Each structure stands twice: as C-alpha cells, then as structure tokens.
Amino acid sequence: MVCDIRPIVDDDAPIVADTFYQHLFRNGNDAPPDIRDAAYGLHLATEKLRERGRPFASWVPYVHFGI
C-alpha cells in the first residue's frame, strides 16, 4: 500500500485557520476558548472548504487528534 501524502494548499490554510479560530474565540475575550470545541471548529473549517468546491485532497489533510 502506497501512502500519497499531499501538502496543505497555501490558499486553503488561511480559510481553515480563520474559521477555526473564529469558532474558538466566538465569545470574544470574555472567557478562554473551550478546548472541547476544537474538533467542531475544525469540522466547520473543512466544511467551508467543501462548500467552496475544494476537492477532497484539499481538505482531508486537516485532522484533529485529542479531546
């Protein structure tokens, strides 16, 4: 089995980062971000790429490990 690792596309990374952090800091500075929201924030970010018609290989490198 060959593993074809693809790099993250430069045009997509800012979209993912912006969406992810907007979700984590949606309450402003009133409270620290809840780390339990990280997985859902990443889901929203990759969903945004899919909505923009990005191919599977563009959004699949973004994975969450942890809580």
C-alpha positions as CSV (number, residue, x, y, z in Angstrom):
1,M,0.0,0.0,0.0
2,V,1.4,3.4,-1.0
3,C,0.6,6.4,1.1
4,D,0.3,9.5,-1.1
5,I,0.8,12.4,1.3
6,R,-0.3,15.7,-0.1
7,P,0.8,19.1,1.3
8,I,-1.7,21.6,2.6
9,V,-2.7,24.1,-0.2
10,D,-1.5,27.6,0.6
11,D,-4.8,29.2,-0.5
12,D,-6.8,26.9,1.8
13,A,-4.7,27.2,5.0
14,P,-5.9,30.8,5.9
15,I,-9.5,29.8,5.4
16,V,-9.1,26.9,7.7
17,A,-7.2,29.0,10.3
18,D,-9.7,31.9,10.2
19,T,-12.8,29.7,10.5
20,F,-11.2,27.5,13.3
21,Y,-10.2,30.5,15.4
22,Q,-13.4,32.4,14.8
23,H,-15.2,29.5,16.3
24,L,-12.9,29.1,19.3
25,F,-13.0,32.8,20.1
26,R,-16.6,33.4,19.2
27,N,-17.3,34.7,22.7
28,G,-14.5,37.2,22.5
29,N,-12.1,37.7,25.3
30,D,-14.8,37.3,28.0
31,A,-13.8,33.7,28.5
32,P,-11.0,31.5,27.4
33,P,-11.7,29.2,24.5
34,D,-13.0,25.8,25.4
35,I,-10.7,23.1,24.1
36,R,-13.6,20.7,23.7
37,D,-14.7,23.0,20.8
38,A,-11.5,22.3,18.7
39,A,-12.9,19.3,16.8
40,Y,-16.1,21.1,15.9
41,G,-14.1,24.2,14.9
42,L,-12.0,22.1,12.5
43,H,-15.2,20.5,11.2
44,L,-16.6,23.9,10.4
45,A,-13.3,24.9,8.7
46,T,-13.2,21.9,6.4
47,E,-16.9,22.2,5.7
48,K,-16.2,25.7,4.4
49,L,-13.6,24.3,2.0
50,R,-16.1,21.7,0.8
51,E,-18.8,24.5,0.3
52,R,-16.2,26.3,-1.9
53,G,-15.9,23.3,-4.1
54,R,-12.4,22.4,-3.0
55,P,-11.5,18.8,-3.9
56,F,-11.2,16.0,-1.3
57,A,-7.4,16.2,-1.4
58,S,-7.6,19.9,-0.3
59,W,-9.5,19.4,2.9
60,V,-8.6,15.9,4.0
61,P,-5.1,16.7,5.4
62,Y,-6.8,18.7,8.3
63,V,-7.3,16.2,11.1
64,H,-7.9,16.6,14.8
65,F,-6.2,14.4,17.5
66,G,-7.2,14.8,21.1
67,I,-10.2,15.8,23.1
